[in-house]
Amino acid sequence: QVQLAESGGGLVQVGGSLRLSCAASGSIESINAMGWYRQAPGKQREFLARITRVGFTAYGDSVKGRFTIARDNNKNTVYVQMNGLKPEDTAVYYCVAGPGSGLATPKYWGQGTQVTVSS
């Protein structure tokens, strides 16, 4: 099993920045891709970004150019730097991970961290 623990959420003004972190523990060797999803009230969960163990990245269309994913394999941690935040970025952000290179259906989910963008 793998446990994922997010941190770094909070309240930020429009145009501001936040960096979320997610530390993985447990059967780390079983993980390849790590990434992020979010879910806004009344909406479906949305894929944001993912990064493989060797550093290949992919982003959802809504965050391309604004969000940057990074990973420190020595710390078993994935980050997402979020710039130019908009009110529509308000959501619960989830760290995800899985054994493959993609995260269409992540095997592991964190508890989530709230991000609120105020206008």
QUIGI-V992098 format. One record per run of one state. SS is the DSSP state (helix for helix, strand for strand, loop for the rest). FROM is the first residue (numbers start at 1). LEN is the number of residues. Records with the same first field share a line. If there is no record, write none. Layout:
BEGIN
SS=FROM-LEN, FROM-LEN
END
This chain:
BEGIN
loop=1-1, 8-2, 14-4, 27-1, 31-2, 40-6, 52-5, 60-7, 73-4, 83-4, 90-1, 99-9, 110-3, 119-1
strand=2-6, 10-4, 18-9, 33-7, 46-6, 57-3, 67-6, 77-6, 91-8, 108-2, 113-6
helix=28-3, 87-3
END
